[in-house]
Each structure stands twice: as structure tokens, then as C-alpha cells.
Amino acid sequence: MASLDSKKVYITRVGLKNFQGELKRLYEIRREKVGNPEEDPDEVLLLNQKIEEIERVLKNHEIIKFPSKNKRDAVQLGATVTVEVGGHTSDLTIVGPPEVNPPLGLVSHESPVGKALLGCKVGDVVTLSSTIKMPYKIKKVFYS
């Protein structure tokens, strides 16, 4: 069984660039903080933990590859899905856990929503099993 340090993590090309940029920014912040006696040691510790987390993602990442054009009708990792839920339409992009950001519509393929949408096609309706049953109608599937 793979350890957390070596487990493959899926990220998009955009996510890769974002993580690389964030790591560079955090290195610069750390350079300013280390050795400064006025810095809070807990803050430096949190900064180092964030750096290690991003380094682990970059070390173990695998770029999400889109399916061939003839297989893009089904929701797979990397797909953006237009769904209708409760009369409202929104776009959800299926990503790996490191990129999750629900306010931006980035949901993990390991989340209940992500798992339910994987394999669906336009016109399908899936209902999540939670305290409130919410049917998700697939309106569009695209890769970009």
C-alpha cells in the first residue's frame, strides 16, 4: 500500500501552474521570516507545513489527461459538467483532491458529488443520498 507521501495525486495543468506559483511565493515569504526574531514560531511552522504539502503534491502529481474526442460524452476526471440542481444551473469541474475549491466549482472525484457524476452523460439524473435528496440533471459535459 502506498504511503501518503507517495500516493499519486491528480491535478490539472492549470492546477500545476498554480501550485508552482504558490510554492515560489511561499519560499519567498519563508526567506523573509526565517531568522527574524520578531516572527511567531507557530506562523513559521504553518508556513513550512504548507510548503511541504505543496512539495508533496508536485512530487507525486499526475496531470489529468482528457479522454479521446469520441469518449468525451461521459463525465470523467477533468470534465466540466453543467448541472441543474433545484432549478439552478452551475458548472462543476471534476478535479483531484489537491485542487478542490467548491466556491469555484472545483469538486473532487473522490467526493460524493464527484463520485455520483463520474460516468454520467447529458440527460442523466443522479440523486445524492444525503439527508436532503438532491437530483442533479446533467445538461452539458465538456473538457477545456
C-alpha positions as CSV (number, residue, x, y, z in Angstrom):
1,M,0.0,0.0,0.0
2,A,1.4,3.4,-0.9
3,S,2.1,5.9,1.8
4,L,0.6,9.3,1.8
5,D,4.0,10.7,0.7
6,S,4.0,8.6,-2.5
7,K,0.3,8.4,-3.4
8,K,-0.4,9.7,-6.9
9,V,-2.4,12.9,-6.9
10,Y,-4.3,14.1,-10.0
11,I,-4.1,17.8,-10.9
12,T,-4.9,19.8,-14.0
13,R,-2.3,21.8,-16.0
14,V,-3.8,25.0,-14.5
15,G,-3.5,23.5,-11.1
16,L,0.1,22.6,-11.7
17,K,0.9,26.2,-12.6
18,N,-1.0,27.4,-9.6
19,F,0.9,25.1,-7.2
20,Q,4.3,26.0,-8.7
21,G,3.5,29.7,-8.3
22,E,2.2,29.3,-4.8
23,L,5.3,27.4,-3.8
24,K,7.6,30.1,-5.2
25,R,5.6,32.7,-3.3
26,L,5.8,30.7,0.0
27,Y,9.6,30.2,-0.5
28,E,10.0,34.0,-0.7
29,I,7.9,34.6,2.4
30,R,9.8,31.9,4.3
31,R,13.1,33.5,3.3
32,E,11.9,36.8,4.8
33,K,10.6,35.2,8.0
34,V,13.4,32.7,8.9
35,G,16.0,34.3,11.2
36,N,13.8,37.2,12.1
37,P,13.5,37.1,15.9
38,E,10.2,39.0,15.7
39,E,8.4,36.2,13.8
40,D,5.9,34.0,15.5
41,P,7.4,30.4,15.5
42,D,3.9,29.0,15.0
43,E,3.4,31.0,11.9
44,V,6.8,29.8,10.5
45,L,5.7,26.2,11.4
46,L,2.4,26.6,9.5
47,L,4.3,28.1,6.5
48,N,6.7,25.1,6.5
49,Q,3.8,22.7,6.6
50,K,2.1,24.4,3.7
51,I,5.4,24.3,1.7
52,E,5.8,20.6,2.5
53,E,2.2,19.9,1.4
54,I,2.7,21.6,-2.0
55,E,6.1,19.9,-2.5
56,R,4.4,16.5,-1.9
57,V,1.7,17.4,-4.5
58,L,4.3,18.4,-7.0
59,K,6.4,15.4,-6.3
60,N,3.6,12.9,-6.7
61,H,1.3,14.6,-9.3
62,E,-0.1,13.2,-12.4
63,I,-1.6,15.6,-14.9
64,I,-5.2,14.8,-15.7
65,K,-5.4,13.7,-19.3
66,F,-8.6,14.3,-21.2
67,P,-10.3,11.3,-22.9
68,S,-10.2,11.0,-26.7
69,K,-12.7,13.1,-28.5
70,N,-15.1,10.1,-29.1
71,K,-15.2,9.4,-25.4
72,R,-15.9,13.0,-24.2
73,D,-19.7,12.5,-23.8
74,A,-19.3,10.9,-20.4
75,V,-18.1,12.6,-17.2
76,Q,-14.5,11.7,-16.3
77,L,-11.7,13.3,-14.3
78,G,-11.1,16.7,-15.7
79,A,-14.6,17.2,-17.2
80,T,-16.6,20.3,-16.6
81,V,-20.3,19.4,-16.1
82,T,-23.2,21.8,-16.3
83,V,-25.8,20.5,-13.8
84,E,-29.2,21.7,-12.9
85,V,-30.0,21.3,-9.2
86,G,-33.2,22.7,-7.7
87,G,-33.9,24.9,-10.7
88,H,-30.4,26.4,-10.7
89,T,-27.7,25.7,-13.2
90,S,-24.0,25.6,-12.3
91,D,-20.7,24.3,-13.7
92,L,-18.7,21.8,-11.7
93,T,-15.2,20.7,-12.7
94,I,-14.1,17.2,-11.6
95,V,-10.6,17.5,-10.2
96,G,-8.2,15.7,-7.8
97,P,-8.4,16.5,-4.1
98,P,-5.5,19.0,-4.0
99,E,-7.4,21.4,-6.3
100,V,-10.8,21.3,-4.6
101,N,-12.4,24.7,-4.2
102,P,-16.2,24.4,-4.0
103,P,-16.9,28.2,-4.4
104,L,-15.1,28.0,-7.7
105,G,-17.0,24.8,-8.8
106,L,-14.0,22.6,-8.4
107,V,-15.1,19.3,-6.8
108,S,-13.1,16.1,-6.1
109,H,-13.6,12.9,-8.0
110,E,-13.5,11.3,-4.5
111,S,-16.3,13.5,-3.1
112,P,-19.9,12.2,-3.0
113,V,-20.9,14.7,-5.8
114,G,-17.8,13.8,-7.9
115,K,-18.4,10.0,-7.5
116,A,-22.0,10.4,-8.4
117,L,-21.2,12.4,-11.6
118,L,-18.4,10.1,-12.9
119,G,-19.6,8.2,-15.9
120,C,-22.8,10.2,-16.4
121,K,-23.9,11.6,-19.8
122,V,-26.0,14.5,-20.9
123,G,-29.6,13.9,-19.8
124,D,-28.7,11.6,-16.9
125,V,-30.1,12.5,-13.5
126,V,-28.3,11.4,-10.3
127,T,-29.6,11.8,-6.8
128,L,-27.2,12.2,-4.0
129,S,-28.0,10.2,-0.9
130,S,-27.9,12.7,1.9
131,T,-30.5,14.0,4.4
132,I,-32.0,16.0,1.6
133,K,-32.3,14.2,-1.8
134,M,-30.9,16.5,-4.5
135,P,-31.3,15.4,-8.1
136,Y,-28.5,16.6,-10.4
137,K,-29.5,16.7,-14.0
138,I,-26.6,16.6,-16.4
139,K,-27.1,19.4,-19.0
140,K,-23.6,19.5,-20.6
141,V,-20.2,17.8,-20.4
142,F,-17.1,19.4,-21.8
143,Y,-13.4,19.4,-21.5
144,S,-11.2,22.5,-21.7
